[in-house]
Amino acid sequence: MEIEILEDRNNPVLHRREVRFKVIIHKGATPSRVEVRNKLIAILSADKNAFIVKKIESSFGVKVSEGSAMVYENREAMLKIEAEHLLKKNFSEGELKSLRNKATKQEA
């Protein structure tokens, strides 16, 4: 699997970077969201606790997928902005609970 960054722009209003990417698949099936997420985190040097893969779209018969990801400045901004279903797709139940607890403690 190879990932190419198509666009990387800063959105200061929402405290995040918005990234569009292309996944080139050399062998096998489309990689999982977790595999793509981990590789993007490494490429972008991002905090795994403030990173969301919004979507990955594939076309039948083509070994290329495109998607978008959000790199937040902090987990609090991510938890306020992102929809619940996207948080559940990107984090396990335990990770999400831990993120919420840490965000609550920092606000207090």
C-alpha positions as CSV (number, residue, x, y, z in Angstrom):
1,M,0.0,0.0,0.0
2,E,1.2,3.4,-0.9
3,I,-0.3,6.7,0.1
4,E,-0.1,10.0,-1.8
5,I,-1.2,13.3,-0.3
6,L,-3.3,15.2,-2.8
7,E,-4.1,18.2,-0.7
8,D,-3.2,19.5,2.7
9,R,-4.8,22.7,3.9
10,N,-5.1,24.4,7.2
11,N,-8.5,25.4,8.6
12,P,-7.8,27.7,11.6
13,V,-11.5,28.3,12.3
14,L,-12.0,24.6,13.1
15,H,-8.5,24.1,14.6
16,R,-7.6,21.4,12.1
17,R,-5.7,20.4,8.9
18,E,-7.9,18.9,6.1
19,V,-6.1,16.3,4.1
20,R,-7.1,14.6,0.9
21,F,-5.2,11.4,0.0
22,K,-4.9,8.6,-2.5
23,V,-4.2,5.0,-1.6
24,I,-2.6,2.9,-4.2
25,I,-3.1,-0.8,-3.6
26,H,-0.4,-3.1,-5.1
27,K,-1.8,-6.4,-3.8
28,G,-5.0,-7.7,-2.3
29,A,-8.0,-5.9,-1.0
30,T,-8.5,-2.3,-0.1
31,P,-6.7,-1.7,3.2
32,S,-8.7,-1.3,6.4
33,R,-9.5,2.2,7.9
34,V,-7.1,1.3,10.7
35,E,-4.2,0.5,8.3
36,V,-4.7,3.7,6.3
37,R,-5.1,5.7,9.5
38,N,-1.9,4.4,11.0
39,K,0.1,5.0,7.8
40,L,-1.3,8.6,7.5
41,I,-0.5,9.4,11.1
42,A,3.1,8.3,10.4
43,I,3.4,10.3,7.2
44,L,1.8,13.5,8.6
45,S,3.5,13.2,12.1
46,A,0.1,13.6,13.7
47,D,-1.2,12.9,17.2
48,K,-3.2,9.7,17.0
49,N,-5.6,11.0,19.6
50,A,-6.6,14.0,17.4
51,F,-6.8,12.3,14.0
52,I,-9.9,11.2,12.0
53,V,-10.2,9.4,8.7
54,K,-13.5,10.8,7.4
55,K,-13.9,8.7,4.3
56,I,-12.2,6.2,2.0
57,E,-13.9,5.7,-1.4
58,S,-13.1,2.8,-3.8
59,S,-14.3,2.1,-7.3
60,F,-14.9,-1.5,-8.5
61,G,-11.9,-2.9,-10.4
62,V,-9.5,-0.1,-9.7
63,K,-6.6,-0.5,-7.3
64,V,-6.8,3.2,-6.2
65,S,-8.9,4.6,-3.4
66,E,-9.3,8.3,-2.4
67,G,-10.2,9.7,1.0
68,S,-10.1,12.5,3.4
69,A,-8.7,12.9,6.9
70,M,-8.8,15.6,9.6
71,V,-5.7,16.4,11.8
72,Y,-6.9,18.4,14.8
73,E,-4.8,20.7,17.0
74,N,-6.1,18.9,20.1
75,R,-8.5,16.1,21.1
76,E,-10.9,18.6,22.6
77,A,-11.6,20.3,19.3
78,M,-12.0,16.9,17.6
79,L,-14.5,15.7,20.2
80,K,-16.6,18.9,19.9
81,I,-16.7,18.9,16.1
82,E,-16.7,15.4,14.8
83,A,-19.9,13.3,14.6
84,E,-20.3,10.3,17.0
85,H,-20.3,7.7,14.2
86,L,-16.9,8.9,12.8
87,L,-15.4,8.8,16.3
88,K,-16.6,5.2,16.7
89,K,-15.1,4.3,13.3
90,N,-11.7,5.7,14.2
91,F,-11.4,4.7,17.9
92,S,-12.3,1.6,19.9
93,E,-14.9,2.0,22.7
94,G,-12.1,2.0,25.3
95,E,-10.0,4.6,23.5
96,L,-13.0,6.9,23.0
97,K,-13.9,6.7,26.7
98,S,-10.3,7.5,27.7
99,L,-10.2,10.5,25.3
100,R,-13.4,11.9,26.7
101,N,-12.2,11.4,30.3
102,K,-8.9,13.2,29.5
103,A,-10.8,16.1,27.8
104,T,-13.2,16.4,30.8
105,K,-10.3,16.5,33.2
106,Q,-8.5,19.2,31.2
107,E,-11.6,21.4,31.1
108,A,-12.0,21.2,34.9
